Amino acid sequence: MTSAHGWGLSRRPARAPPKARGGSALWTAAAVALCAAPGVFVPARAARAQETQPFDPANYEFLERQYIFWSPQKIVTNGVANPLGFEAQVGPHVPLVGTALDHREPIEATHWELRLLFTFQSNLRLTAGDSTPVLTPSYRPQFRLQLLGNRVHGAPTPNNHPTSYRWGLTADLWSHHSNGQDGCTFRGTPPAGRDCPEIGGGATALNERTGSFSTDYTGLTLDGRYSWGTRPHSRALSLIGMLGGQFHHNFPGAGLDDTPTGDLRRLWGRWHGLAEVELNWNIANQEEAWAGVLYGRYRLELASGGADARLPGVTARHDAHVAEVGWICTRLHGLGFFARVVAGREYYNIEFTQSPTRLQFGVVIDSNGNVPPILTKVGR
């Protein structure tokens, strides 16, 4: 499971992590200063006259964010622990059919939007051990269909506090998750006459370095967002909720028949579920000059998921939980910073029998925009 709406080659010297962390800290401080400086040095009237428009490219509400981060907890692969150099969770959302969600009239009517999206998500880990290459990545290409309705109550004016709703469905028409490896799935001594071991036949654990893993699935997620207190030069509060499920199965007619079977299927599970709630507090352009330091969107997110995975004789958690806080800087157009705790089932490809608890923090890219979409018609 990944937070945010989701359920993912060079050698690195041993001394690189401290150096990288120091550089990362300097870069983070510079980015925060870049975001805060305009608010400190711009007078009150000028601050009020600055940008009131959201990040204009296609709005990807209810879809995954992109992260680059570090964690103090070590990464264990095939029983060997190494410090984490960095991890990246990236995946551009490409609309194949449909338009951006930001363009609508703020009127008392429901505006429906239908979009077909392609997303290629990938999770990449680089450890800081001596001569340790990039760990086997996770690849998740997805074709999804979104049907969303949007409704605004009241015109957004300086003296009015309208509310807005967005709700609908996100359907996984076809999604794939794999690690691109072709080694034996399990470690251990293979039984006589077999090339690879099996549980009960010599296998001791998953082969987390080169073990083959892939699955295909369809899914459906119910999406909803309620925003209130929206007006120019003021604060807006939004509550977002999602409830979804995935069914992992083959697509024989399309030649996609690599979903786990046997012991691996019982370890991975066929049904996966996710529930998520998120609270967003947006500080738009305040009249007070000091508020420029705080411009942006603050976020608290809680998510829990699980799978119907059981295999006698193997101890593994099948639930996962995330608690995340974040800040998206208005002037950096969707770039922000976050910290989160993840606990339970490991989300990184074939390591899913592990159940670590990790603190993660770093940079997040959120294409949802800087302010509620209904403000696009204000201040022009």
C-alpha positions, -999 to +999 in steps of 0.1 A: +000+000+000+011+035-007-004+065+009-020+090-012-044+072-029-027+041-035-022+002-028+056+012-050+224+012-111+251+028-101+273+019-072+271+041-041+301+046-018+297+036+018+302+072+030+277+087+006+247+088+029+259+115+054+270+136+024+237+131+007+217+139+038+236+171+044+231+182+008+194+172+011+191+194+042+206+224+025+184+219-005+153+216+017+162+248+036+168+267+003+134+256-010+116+266+022+133+300+021+123+304-016+087+298-006+087+320+024+107+350+012+081+367-010+057+367+019+082+383+042+094+411+019+061+419+001+039+446+017+003+437+027-015+451-004+011+436-027+008+402-010-030+403-014-026+410-051-003+381-058-013+348-074-048+336-065-049+310-093-042+273-087-016+252-105-032+252-139-023+219-156-047+189-153-060+183-118-054+148-105-076+147-075-080+112-060-048+100-077-013+093-064+012+119-055+049+116-062+075+113-035+113+114-031+124+107+005+147+092+031+141+070+061+164+063+091+152+026+093+174+001+074+162-018+043+163-056+047+167-077+015+172-115+018+181-110+054+208-084+048+202-049+062+215-017+046+208+020+052+185+037+027+201+061+004+168+074-009+135+061-023+114+075-051+077+069-058+070+085-091+042+082-117+030+107-142-008+107-149-015+111-187-051+119-196-059+100-228-096+110-230-111+140-212-098+174-200-085+190-169-109+192-139-102+228-131-123+245-158-159+250-148-184+277-140-191+283-103-229+278-106-256+259-088-254+228-110-236+195-112-207+194-136-198+159-147-163+149-160-152+116-176-115+109-181-095+079-193-060+080-177-028+062-181-004+061-152+031+045-150+040+043-114+074+031-102+090+026-068+128+028-067+151+022-037+188+028-035+206+016-005+238+030+009+257-002+014+291-006-003+288-016-039+250-021-035+230-015-067+195-002-070+171-027-054+146-044-077+120-017-086+083-020-086+065-012-119+028-004-120+013+006-154-024+014-151-054+023-173-081+040-152-114+056-159-127+084-137-163+097-136-165+127-112-193+151-105-186+186-091-211+210-076-206+244-061-231+262-038-229+299-041-207+322-061-172+327-046-169+364-037-150+382-010-182+383+011-195+348+005-184+315+018-195+289-008-191+251-004-182+226-031-185+189-036-167+164-058-177+128-059-175+098-082-157+066-092-122+057-102-122+023-120-090+002-126-097-012-161-064-029-161-034-025-138-002-045-136+023-048-108+057-065-112+094-063-105+108-073-138+128-103-124+129-139-136+147-156-107+132-182-084+104-168-063+115-186-031+149-191-016+161-225-004+171-259-017+149-271-046+134-305-043+146-333-066+137-328-102+127-291-097+145-259-106+131-237-079+120-245-043+085-243-030+069-238+004+070-272+021+096-284-004+128-267+006+118-231+004+127-209+034+115-174+023+108-151-006+138-143-029+137-105-024+167-098-046+159-115-079+126-134-073+100-132-100+068-114-090+039-101-111+002-096-109-027-081-129-058-066-113-090-046-118-105-024-091-130+003-081-126+032-057-154+055-044-141+091-042-155+121-024-144+156-014-162+184+005-148+219+007-161+249+027-151+284+036-137+290+001-133+326-009-104+348-022-077+358+002-089+335+028-087+299+041-104+269+027-109+235+044-114+203+025-122+168+036-114+139+012-124+103+015-117+072-005-128+036-002-117+010-027-108-026-036-088-046-061-093-081-075-062-097-087-068-121-116-056-131-151-068-116-184-065-148-205-080-133-237-053-105-236-025-129-228-021-115-193-019-146-172+009-139-149-011-133-117+004-153-087-008-189-082-003-215-055+017-205-024+026-171-038-011-162-044-019-173-008+009-150+004-001-121-018-039-124-016-065-121-043-086-093-028-070-060-016-088-031+001-080+005+011-097+032+031-083+067+033-093+100+048-075+133+043-079+168+057-066+198+037-063+233+050-054+258+024-040+292+033-045+314+002-032+350-001-040+367+032-041+404+037-014+401+064+021+402+050+033+376+076+009+351+061+031+349+030+054+327+050+026+302+055+011+303+019+002+268+008-018+237+016-015+218+048-025+181+048-032+154+073-038+119+058-047+085+074-050+053+054-054+016+061-055-014+039-053-051+038-054-083+018-070-117+021-036-134+023-030-164+044-005-193+042-002-218+070+033-220+084+042-185+073+040-156+097+033-123+079+011-093+085-016-086+059-026-051+069-009-018+064-013+017+078-001+052+070-002+085+089+011+115+069+014+152+073+024+175+044+028+211+032+025+221-004+041+255-011+020+278-032+049+295-049+066+262-058+036+251-079+028+217-064+061+210-047+061+205-010+074+186+020+060+157+040+066+133+069+048+100+075+049+068+094+041+035+076+035+003+095+025-032+086+028-051+053+057-040+032+045-023+000+077-027-020+071-055-046+082-090-035+091-080+001+055-082+012+061-108+039+080-082+059+062-059+083+084-030+092+075+003+108+093+033+091+095+070+094+098+087+060+103+123+051+113+143+021+098+160-010+063+155-024+049+166-058+011+171-057-006+181-090-039+188-073-032+225-073-026+251-047-062+262-039-097+248-043-106+248-081-136+272-077-112+300-070-101+300-107-129+324-115-120+349-088-097+379-091-095+380-129 
